[in-house]
């Protein structure tokens, strides 16, 4: 070895030591709990979601045992209601969506050649929120207070406290908390995909997995918030008696169905599209060729997402809606088959054109497609209104739903588990056990759910604790019960395979000979991720770029060192992935966990009507959140950092090019979507009532809403002027304007509440005053948050942490107030200008 080579090797060793020091996992149990490395957070996230799935599976086995024979009394009707409610809730809210988010938190940094996602502490917050909410909801069954109104919680039975008890509150508030974690994960994933791609990875070079996760995360922003709005109305009726769903007081139970299924049907595609994303990674690898039809698959994924939001009435065909609307939603329900078919046929064409390796992951992938196609065919059947009227709320729909979910979610996830286990642990799972488990589960799934088509058509309604022998369907139910135990046996084989994995030898690096970036990871599990951030020229760089892995390992690309011992990666432009800045990522911290626990206290204390404790927990949440924010947007010790190849990038960035600005923008889109759900409720009541508001109810009038709007606009203008002054490095005018803007935001609160208060609107008397108060409270609450944000920016300026050059705080606060003004305009114009439109 030459002296030059020795020096070069010594340099690489020194660089690796600095990287290792920057990413050294924390010591001690508590410190490991507070670790925010997305790889470890994602693993815990995945294991927790998998555990919740197994728990829900046990509940399903108890239900199937109860239904094995007619007139069985294994469990009581009340217990059976709790079983099917928790089973459905766990599978939809605690497994399907969190599992894809957890897997993405693990895969995306490596798939994008990034050292981590942009907000690892936000991912940790999402995990702790998910864990706390899941344990709270599922643990209720051990205390006989589990929800029993179904995973859809239809009013009015669930909104009446004398009929549903505490379980409905546990469901609503617990799952609302979980929905917050889902939105947090969506923010993390969107910003990561758009801003943390490696240099050269233009949008048309992104791996399809990243495209699918981007589409699904955007869907979450528009699907989950309407349900959060519905949850808010639901709990206000239960806790305060505001009659949003009480028909005797101007409410309508159908409003809940609209808000729920605006979430519920896109939810099906939110959990299905990540499965296609896994197929898009598996199929090219085991076909040993590029995936065919890349642009068409991307367009089909976007088309599927778009159409999915026009299908929610698909679940409401039997509610008496006008025939013209049924025809539209029936056509839309069938039209979604087209983009779905494009994606599936592109995968089949790639398999046909390649040299297929029939591996265990491919076995699960092809088997799941077969099961999903059966579910898709029955989906077309129930999309036809006359047939749906006959099959609605029968076991035919149960069969359809489970064929879709098992073929479109569960089996694909197991395929991904066998494919990516070497990436996560450095060890392969057993092909023999994997194939055995597949055939057992494939047989069990069909034996369980195929007979349900016939039992449903023969008249067995869903969600019944037992049935009469006179129906003649006992043998069909016995087959379904036997099949459920067969399926559970197959899942047990998978669990055994996972438990035996630590004893196996290390697998080779990239054991499947894949072509995408995630397989750059070494089996030695180096905590910093890849050795250097690469330059991307193709969609499959490991296959197409010469000596690619060696160059990455030797640090021949960008950011090969951690000179200051910090966790760093590169932020790039959205469209063409040009390097913009070096981003320093948050390290281990107790703040995400404490924030999640404090916020969880708000929901849990409210469930038990401990309102003072909930208020105290809310203030604690605010305090911890502000402490968390104070540690972000730090001023670096130097303006620029060399990243290699003669390039230097700034260590601080703000405005539309900064990840933090994008996070605020995306969060406010979710907030605006939730707000639109409340506005939808106002105009829904307006359309169903011949007189809205009722003749006896005086609206808030024009004066106070317009005063509130004027004050909000003045605060917005003052915030914009403060941003301008800060840009000019005029500290005193900036601080005066921020102080004035904060005071104006505070004044907007009493001005907004004065209208309904002085009008004497009683929110318990009718849906009109209830929805007026809800919109007013929502808007003034956002004014309060805006005031906190403005005073926070003022404090940052006084502390010297916000200057003309380092201005991320004022830019993000201004962005918040753009959305705040939109909310104020819509609310105050709706309440002030449209109170008497008939």
C-alpha angles and dihedrals in degrees: 000000000000123000089249091054091049091052091047092050092048090051091052091049091051091049091050091051090054091049090048091050091050092052101034109141114244120260125238131035097271092048090051089053089053094047114121101191101135092221092060094038089051092051092052090044090053095046092049093050089047090051092051089050092053090049090051089049091056089053089052091052091054090051093049091049089053090052097044093098134019121268093012119168102192091125132017122251090251092053092046090054090053091048097054092041094053093040093056094040093050095047095047103034105023103035118019101048099029091048094057090045091050093049090047092051087058099041106036099067091053094038090053095043091243127138090230142331116283100258110032091166090056089054089051090050089051092051095050091046090051093047095047094045093046094050090046094053100038094040090060091080091068090060096045092245098104118138113267105183099092128263087282095053098209116201145252093046093046095044092054107086092202090062104036105030123195094326095082091054091049090051096044100044096036094051092042086060090051090050088058089057090049092053090047090053090048091055090050094049097045095049091044093053096043100041109023103055115127119259112284096020097123118187091264090055096051116119110256090241089065091048092052094047090049091053092046094047090052088049089055089056090058101033106044100045095062087055089049088053089049090049089054092053091044095054093043088057093047098042102031105022096242103159106225093140101025107107092197089065101040098277127122129212089212090071088069091049091052093049093042097049093043079068098030103060098042083049089069090058092040087064096036101051094059087057090056086047089058090048089051088060097040100045098056091046095051092038089048093222141088116280112262121235099020097167092044091051091052092049091046091052091051090046092051090051092048095048093046090070091059096057106069095107085060083089095047104054091119096051097087099256119162114285094236091060091048090054092051095049092043090055092046091050090056095041092062087069090073100065090037089055092049090058095046094046091049088057091048091049091052091052091049092050097046139066099261121216107202099218130162093260090051090050091057091044096053093041092051091051090054092052093043092053090058089051090047092053093052087045089061088051095054089045087069105088101218091050092045090054088059098041099037114126093002130117088262087075090046089055092048093049095049095046088054095045098043094043094038101039121006103046093040089053090053088049088054090046092058091042099048101032091095089053093052101038105014089240133098125230120237115279091203095052091040094054092044090052091048096055092045092050093042091053092042094050093052093043090051102045109023093069089052090071089064097040088052094049089048090059110270110146120214123248096031121138095217143348140215123267088228090075089070094222100111092106092051091052091047089054091050092049092049090049091052091057091047090052090048089052090055091050089050089057089055091050090050090050090053092049092051093049098089090061094058127095122261115276124232118265111271092002094184095050092238122176103217130094101254090075091066086086114109123231087235086073100229104201097222094063118224121016095237135002106255135222109241123214104160141026092252104037096168089059100035110032113074117244089353099153093045092051091050092048092049093051094247094145131053134325097004094162140056097211095169095037094247132134103254140170137162127267116208139186119280101240108032103015098238112170113261109165147342109255121207111212129217117263131212112319141165091216098088092050093046092047091052093048093047093048090045088055089059091057097039096046090047089053090060093041092247092144099167090052089047090051092050090048088051092055089048089052090053093048095049092045092053090048088051093049092048090064093055130081091033120184108249124230091241134021100231137034127197111237098182137271091063094298126133123191131190119256092214129051133167141177127038093340094056124092090226092057090051091049090054092046093050093045091052091050088058090047092050090050091054089048090051088057090059092046088049087056092054094052092040089061089045091056097047098047122070087213119033117198096030115246093252095054119083113209123229089268128228101278106067096038090053091047090051090048092049092050091048091050090050090052090049092051090048090052092051090049090050090054090051093049091048090052088055089051091243099147100178097051089045092055094044091050093047090050091049092046091052092050091049091052089052091049090052089066100066091036090056094047095044094076099059092033097053091042089062094234110176107206092200094058103064143352092255098065089037094057092041091055091045094054092045094049092046091053098045090046087058089049087055091051088047091054091051089050092050093048089046091055088048090053091049090053093049090049091052093244094114119056138150090276098037101047107139092121097057092042092053093044090052091050090053090053092052087063091039090058091050089053092047094049093050095044101044094040090049094049096038104037104030107043098115106033108135 
